Amino acid sequence: MQILKSAYLYFLFNKNNFLDFLKKIYFTTNYYNRSLLTKIPRQFYFYPKPNLLFSESHEMNFNFNLSKFNTNEFWKKKSNEKDEKYINSFEWLYLINRKNDVLVIQRLISLWIYKNRKYQKLTWENTLISKRIISWILNADIILNNANATFKNSFYQSIVSQINHLKRNSNISANSTDKFKTISAIIITGLVFKEYENNYENGIKDLKKLVELFFDDDGFPLNRNSSDLFEISKFLILIKDAIKDAQKYVPEFLEKIVEKNIANLNYLLSPNHNLPLFNGTKINNLEEYIKYLKSQDYKIKKVDKIIGNIQVLKNKKCHVFFDTGSPPKKGFLESYQAGPLSFEYYFENEKVITNCGFGSGISKKAILLSRLSSAHSTLTINDTSIIKFNHVTLVDRDMPMSLKNRFLISDTLKSEDDIFLKMRATHNGYEKEFGCSHKREISLNKNNYSLFGMDEIIKNNHDKKIKFNIYFHLFPGVNAVRTIGGENILIQIKKNKSLIFSSKGEKLALEKSLFFGGNKILHNLCISIFGEFTEKTRQIKWEIKKDS
């Protein structure tokens, strides 16, 4: 049955690939190109402010000096796809000298329009079109400054052609995050061009449907990816602020989802302004984003309940993030990782225990490795990952992701007494293959800031021998060595700041590991508690405390 299912998926996937191939040939035809040329706008209804979209580019402390470039050489193919996409996104417009580069900008845009007047596979990709149209519109005040009628006509026509292409093909966006970008570009054109007000009206309807589809009732993504929460919130805020600038009524659903998004990001914010690396999240420093929100008078509300099934413990010196969520539903697995009951730990604003990140900014191989349970600060049994991802690997790694087996989280609890803040949860992910469930409890001492953990493996089969490994990945740059007695591990955070990791009566190992959370693979260290047992239950207790 599984072979037949795989064969069917393979046939369906290749059928869709073939249709996509034919469609892209059609896109290059003169007929399709002419069909994109609808009514050309006469002017901008208003000029949106360039800072409406928060961009990391805004925070760079240098200008993109166009005077240094030869305009005839500017659009030559770049050495790698990342640079090629950045240049063609026009996001560098946020970095230019807004007083002296006007003529150069107009020349570069004219050359781009001429070179890309018909569909090109890379430059007409949906996400790139969306970024480019938004960059053009948010910088239109300088682009069109003293421009002649010919340039304006060409510029407006190019925007309309690209947007018409987006509208016809928005359903083929690679993932939900890209769809939000696409809808944002469509809505913005409907605000600035009176001739295309229907782009705004239809775009808002599509946005409402997408918000209802992608977020839960608390405004957290159903794919459980905090990086997507961060990225999408930027575009929702762009739409909201552009609507206000256009002196239109902001839809109630948009007001609510923006407020929830911001509150959720604040709930997950670590002491160093990053997000916990669960479920495909990668390193994103939100310090400048929070400053940006405050500068735009956004109120950041405090969340007083568990969001996204991620529990948080906080006190003056420690932060702990604990993932107690089951896998996302089918259709939301593009960035899911197999790390239930994993946790991340901060001590005095320094990250100590981490997950290894997703690898989406590195390579497909890095993504594949980051999906293993051993890439998380959690448990593996018999060297087996908790989740098996169902690729049709015999033929194509680009097949949509699915799960061979799922699991449920139960027995979740968060409590507090005079001494401890506590979190607890259980999952049954190893039940089908090994007859085991995994219960984890984490406690934070409010007085001496020690972190206590208890991992319990519960078996259905008494006689079966179980081999276990519990991983504690250290953040890159955090060093560790065995103590003289060999029973504990000294975690060196900084020169004068260290912790002791101990697990009385257990075997400890200090291993090399890999970190995929940034733009390149980094080396880090990993503490492992390992052993085997045949009893019905096995409790493994561990502690992280300040080195005296």
Number of C-alpha atoms within 10 A of each C-alpha: 6 7 9 9 11 16 14 12 16 19 12 12 17 15 12 12 12 12 12 13 11 11 11 14 13 14 17 14 12 11 10 15 16 11 11 18 14 11 12 18 19 13 13 18 14 16 17 23 15 19 14 18 21 19 16 13 15 18 13 11 7 11 15 15 13 20 13 7 10 11 16 10 8 14 15 9 11 12 8 8 11 9 12 16 17 14 18 18 21 19 22 17 24 22 17 18 16 15 7 13 16 20 15 16 20 19 14 18 19 17 16 16 15 12 12 13 15 21 22 13 12 13 19 20 17 26 22 20 24 25 19 24 25 26 20 23 21 22 21 18 18 21 24 19 12 11 14 9 11 8 16 20 15 16 21 17 20 23 21 23 21 23 25 18 21 23 16 10 13 20 13 12 17 12 13 21 18 20 22 25 25 29 27 26 29 29 26 25 24 20 27 22 21 17 17 19 16 16 22 23 14 14 22 19 11 15 20 14 11 15 18 13 12 15 17 15 10 17 22 23 23 19 25 28 26 24 23 20 22 19 16 21 22 22 22 23 24 21 23 19 18 24 20 12 15 15 10 11 9 14 12 8 13 18 13 12 22 20 18 21 24 23 21 24 24 18 21 20 18 24 17 14 19 18 24 28 27 30 28 27 26 26 17 18 15 19 12 15 18 17 12 17 16 12 9 12 9 15 11 18 13 12 15 7 12 14 19 21 16 19 23 22 18 15 15 10 15 21 21 23 25 24 21 28 22 19 24 18 12 11 13 19 21 18 21 24 28 25 29 30 26 24 26 25 24 20 24 14 15 19 23 22 24 26 31 31 28 30 26 21 15 15 14 14 10 20 20 14 18 28 26 19 26 27 27 30 25 23 27 22 22 12 12 18 19 24 21 16 20 14 19 20 11 8 11 12 11 11 15 14 18 18 15 10 15 17 17 13 19 15 11 17 13 16 11 12 9 8 12 18 19 21 23 22 21 22 22 19 23 22 16 12 11 17 16 22 18 25 21 25 20 23 23 25 18 19 10 11 18 19 23 19 19 17 21 18 23 19 22 14 13 14 11 14 15 19 15 19 22 22 25 27 30 28 25 18 15 18 17 22 15 16 13 9 7 11 16 19 22 20 24 18 19 11 6 6 13 18 19 20 22 20 19 12 10 13 15 22 16 17 13 11 17 20 24 26 25 17 13 14 17 15 14 19 21 24 24 20 20 18 14 13 15 14 16 15 15 16 12 18 19 18 18 20 19 16 12 6
